[in-house]
Amino acid sequence: MIAHRTIQKVAGTTLNLTVPADLAGKVVEILIQPLESGETPLAPEQDPRYAPYIMPKPALTEEDKILFERNPYPLRGTGGKYLDPFEPAAPPEDWDVYRTGGEGKSG
């Protein structure tokens, strides 16, 4: 399920919402409820519900910052090639145990 949450200040009786492109043409449910007085929304990195899942940014030295400005994609072009990306993850003979009813090859 995709959930889109936005907090808006309502100035009048009309509210315009911008929704993500992947919701275009779909039927959506819109719930409007007031925030409790004094309740201020927290950014995800400050919300204790999400804090365990957000990693802190690594500290960069000045030298690292300069290198990153020169080349923001240091791994681009260094990867390998897929010779056969659709080959099986395991060799076919490893599946013999499933073909013979759990006994494997006899012999």
N, C-alpha and C positions, 0 to 999 in steps of 0.2 A: 504494500500500500504506500502510495506517495502522499505525504502530508506537506502542505505549504502553510506556514504560519507567518502572519504579518501583523504588526501592531501599528495602528493608524490613529491619529487624532481626528475625530469627526467634527467638522466645522458647521455642517448643516444637515439636511436630511438626505443628501446624496453622497455616496461613497464610490469611488472608482478604484478597481483593483486590477493590477497587472498579474497575470498568472503565467507559470512556466509554459514554454512552447509545447511540451509533451502532453499538456492537458487540453490543447486546442481540439475542439470537436467532441470532447467527452462530456458526459453528464457528471457534474460535481455537486457536492454538498457544501453549503456555506453556512457556517455558524458564526453568529455575532453575539458576543457577550462582553459586558464592561469589565475592565480590570478593577480589582478591589482598590479602594482609595489608599494611596501610599505605596501600592505595589508598583515596582519598576521592573521592567523586563531586564534580564541579565544577558550579556553576550555569552555564546556557547562556552568560551574558554573560562568564564567566571561562574557558570552555573554548576553547582556541585553534582548534578545528575550526569553531566557530560565530562567533567574534569578527569575521571580515570581513563578516558578514551582519547584525550588530546595530549599529544607529546609536545614538550617545550621545544622551541626553535633552538638549534645548536648555536653556540657562540662562535662567531667568526673573527679571526684576527684581521688586522688591516690588510695584510698580504693576501689573505683569502678573499677579502672583499674586492681587492683590485683584480685578482685572477677571475673572480666570478663576473665582474663587469666586462672584462675582455672576452670571456667565453662562458655565457650562462648555461650552455649545454655541453659539459665536458665529456659526456659519454656518447654523444651523437656520432654515429659512424663507426663505433668500436665493437658493435655486437656481431655475433656470428650469423650464419645463414641457415635457414631451414631447408635442408635438402629434400626431405619428405615430411612435411608437417602433419600428414594424416596417417603416418605409419602407426601400428599398434604400440602401446606403451610397454607391453610385455610380449616376448616371443610366442608364437602360436602354440608351440609344444608345451608351454607352461599351463595351457588351458586344458590339457588332456584329462586331468583329474575330474573336470566337470563334464566331459564328454562320455566318460565310461562309468558314470554312476558312483563316483567317489572312490573307485578302486585304483585309478591310475593305470599306467601301462604294466602289463604282466610280462614277465619274461626274463 
